[in-house]
Amino acid sequence: MTTQLSRLRVCSFAMLIASSLHAAPDKGVTVVPNEAARRVDVLVDGQPFTSYIWPDTLKKPVLFPLRSASGTVVTRGWPLEPRAGERTDHPHHVGLWFNYENVNGVDFWNNSTTQSAEQQAKMGTIVHRRIVKASSGADQGELEVEADWMMPDGQPVLRETTKFIFRASMGCRVVDRISTLTAFEKPVVFKDNKDGLLGLRVRRELEQPSTEAVTFTDASGRPTTVKAMDTNGVSGLYRSSEGKTGDDVWGTRGRWATLAGKVNEKDVTLLMLDHPLNAGFPTYWHARGYGLFAANPLGEEIFSKGKEKLNLTIEPKKFVTFRYRLVILDSAATPEQAEAQYKKFVDEVK
């Protein structure tokens, strides 16, 4: 009996160690679920890359933080892990996320714990439900999750199934996000709006330099002021597949867009790729100089000033799938290199 108990203790201890972050293999892409901590950690060769998290302090699951191959964090830390000199606007901009401002008239984009209880009660929440699959490998790891888009009355309007594919190579990190949204019992309308769909909030150095304070207003009329700040060390620049640069990228269409700059005097390039099978392709870019880098294919009426209209509708029991890729490079990238990455994405993801 004593021997059997000892063996059980040894097995339990071994299982505990194997599930811990420090027990992850030294080579390859490792995906480590920890549901008790409400997170899944992704490592490359034993070093942190990103984490899928769903803490009580957020109104949707996100990838946070995101790092380059050299270990440079490319996402803003605030409000979860504040860093000196960061902007503290738009508390709902956390890591890399996926949601929308007008779903059957309900705002999922702007919801955060900083909103008043009265405002939160009118907004939608995306609730993580379960981890379907987590796998590791020499060149890539995969994570599949389910979540529900919940209306203010507590009823689910959409079931989201998302597959993440994490890839790593020399000087490069890649995240594919393939999300399928299925309507429950009622039609779901994504009314054309500027705030959506795939969003990334970047660190201060990757913002575009600006010395002007700007106030932005959401669809409900709530203003947010982005303050003027010292631009020392701020070096970001947007570029789209259509040759637009800087602030001219905002509100224009493109297959891909890059945001490039320097962090600690070293080149970093973020490349976001749309897919021709996505609704609204090629996407409009909701790319702001203050650090919001977003692809929004569902804002046609807003961005075209009424010349186009989409209002994507998912009928009951029907679904729509969105496919995106984020590439993080420890180098500068030419438009030709970005286009090559786009073609590779289209070939690999169907």
BELBEL-V468946 format. One record per pair of residues at least 12 apart in sequence whose C-alpha atoms are under 8 Angstrom apart, sorted by sequence separation. I is the first residue (numbers start at 1). J is the second residue. If there is no record, write none. Layout:
BEGIN
i->(I;I)
j->(J;J)
END
This chain:
BEGIN
i->(20;30;31;39;40;51;52;65;79;111;131;132;133;147;148;164;165;213;214;242;258;259;283;284;285;298;19;29;30;39;40;50;51;78;110;111;131;132;146;147;163;164;213;214;241;258;283;284;298;19;29;30;39;50;51;80;111;131;132;146;147;163;164;213;214;240;241;257;258;283;284;298;19;29;30;38;39;50;51;79;107;108;130;131;146;162;163;212;213;240;241;256;257;282;283;284;28;29;30;38;39;49;50;78;106;107;108;129;130;145;146;162;163;212;240;241;256;257;281;284;27;28;38;49;50;77;92;106;107;108;128;129;130;144;145;162;211;212;240;256;280;26;27;28;49;76;92;106;108;128;129;144;145;161;162;210;211;239;240;255;256;279;280;24;26;27;48;49;75;76;92;128;129;144;160;161;210;211;238;239;255;279;284;21;25;26;49;75;92;127;128;143;144;160;161;211;238;239;254;255;280;325;25;91;126;127;142;143;160;210;237;238;274;24;49;126;127;142;143;159;160;209;237;238;48;91;126;127;142;158;159;195;236;237;272;22;125;126;141;142;158;159;236;237;124;125;140;141;158;159;209;235;236;124;125;140;141;157;158;193;208;209;235;236;255;323;124;125;140;157;207;208;209;234;235;255;123;124;139;140;156;157;205;206;207;208;234;254;255;257;66;123;139;157;205;206;207;208;233;253;254;64;65;122;139;158;204;205;206;207;208;233;253;254;280;64;121;157;205;206;253;254;62;63;64;252;253;62;63;251;252;279;58;62;63;250;251;259;62;250;251;61;62;249;250;251;60;250;208;249;250;247;247;247;246;278;279;278;106;277;278;277;275;275;238;274;275;274;252;273;274;59;251;272;273;59;206;251;272;273;58;59;206;272;57;58;206;271;272;57;205;206;270;271;205;206;270;271;205;269;270;269;270;268;269;268;269;268;269;267;268;269;226;266;267;268;269;60;61;266;267;59;60;61;59;60;61;271;59;60;274;273;275;276;275;260;273;277;54;210;209;210;258;208;207;208;256;207;208;256;104;207;103;104;206;103;104;105;109;256;103;104;109;204;255;102;103;203;102;202;100;102;196;201;202;102;195;201;202;101;194;200;201;101;199;200;101;199;200;241;100;101;199;100;198;199;99;100;197;198;98;99;196;197;198;241;42;69;98;99;196;197;69;98;196;197;33;69;70;97;98;195;197;32;69;96;97;194;196;31;68;69;96;97;196;31;68;69;95;96;194;195;30;31;68;95;96;193;194;30;67;93;94;95;192;193;29;30;93;94;95;191;192;193;28;29;93;190;191;192;193;194;28;29;192;193;194;28;29;31;192;27;28;29;30;31;28;29;31;86;87;192;86;101;192;85;191;192;191;192;190;191;189;190;189;190;42;44;189;75;76;188;189;75;76;77;187;188;75;76;187;188;74;75;76;187;188;74;186;187;73;186;183;185;74;182;183;184;185;183;184;90;182;183;89;182;183;89;182;183;29;89;182;29;181;182;29;87;180;181;180;181;180;179;180;178;179;178;179;177;178;177;178;176;177;176;177;176;175;176;174;175;174;175;174;173;174;172;173;172;173;172;171;172;171;171;72;93;68;69;68;69;70;67;68;69;68)
j->(32;42;43;51;52;63;64;77;91;123;143;144;145;159;160;176;177;225;226;254;270;271;295;296;297;310;32;42;43;52;53;63;64;91;123;124;144;145;159;160;176;177;226;227;254;271;296;297;311;33;43;44;53;64;65;94;125;145;146;160;161;177;178;227;228;254;255;271;272;297;298;312;34;44;45;53;54;65;66;94;122;123;145;146;161;177;178;227;228;255;256;271;272;297;298;299;44;45;46;54;55;65;66;94;122;123;124;145;146;161;162;178;179;228;256;257;272;273;297;300;44;45;55;66;67;94;109;123;124;125;145;146;147;161;162;179;228;229;257;273;297;44;45;46;67;94;110;124;126;146;147;162;163;179;180;228;229;257;258;273;274;297;298;43;45;46;67;68;94;95;111;147;148;163;179;180;229;230;257;258;274;298;303;41;45;46;69;95;112;147;148;163;164;180;181;231;258;259;274;275;300;345;46;112;147;148;163;164;181;231;258;259;295;46;71;148;149;164;165;181;182;231;259;260;71;114;149;150;165;181;182;218;259;260;295;46;149;150;165;166;182;183;260;261;149;150;165;166;183;184;234;260;261;150;151;166;167;183;184;219;234;235;261;262;281;349;151;152;167;184;234;235;236;261;262;282;151;152;167;168;184;185;233;234;235;236;262;282;283;285;95;152;168;186;234;235;236;237;262;282;283;94;95;152;169;188;234;235;236;237;238;263;283;284;310;95;152;188;236;237;284;285;94;95;96;284;285;95;96;284;285;312;92;96;97;284;285;293;97;285;286;97;98;285;286;287;97;287;246;287;288;287;288;289;289;321;322;322;151;322;323;323;322;323;287;323;324;324;303;324;325;111;303;324;325;112;259;304;325;326;112;113;260;326;112;113;261;326;327;113;261;262;326;327;262;263;327;328;263;327;328;328;329;328;329;329;330;330;331;330;331;332;290;330;331;332;333;125;126;331;332;125;126;127;126;127;128;338;127;128;342;342;345;346;346;332;345;350;128;289;289;290;338;289;289;290;338;290;291;339;188;291;188;189;291;189;190;191;195;342;190;191;196;291;342;190;191;291;191;291;190;192;286;291;292;193;286;292;293;193;286;292;293;194;292;293;195;293;294;335;195;196;294;196;294;295;196;197;294;295;196;197;294;295;296;339;141;168;197;198;295;296;169;198;296;297;134;170;171;198;199;296;298;134;171;198;199;296;298;134;171;172;199;200;299;135;172;173;199;200;298;299;135;136;173;200;201;298;299;136;173;199;200;201;298;299;136;137;200;201;202;298;299;300;136;137;201;298;299;300;301;302;137;138;301;302;303;138;139;141;302;138;139;140;141;142;140;141;143;203;204;309;204;219;310;204;310;311;311;312;311;312;311;312;312;313;166;168;313;200;201;313;314;201;202;203;313;314;202;203;314;315;202;203;204;315;316;203;315;316;203;316;314;316;206;314;315;316;317;316;317;224;316;317;224;317;318;225;318;319;166;226;319;167;319;320;168;226;319;320;320;321;321;321;322;321;322;322;323;322;323;323;324;323;324;324;325;325;325;326;325;326;326;327;327;327;328;327;328;328;329;329;329;330;330;331;263;292;268;328;328;329;330;328;329;330;330)
END
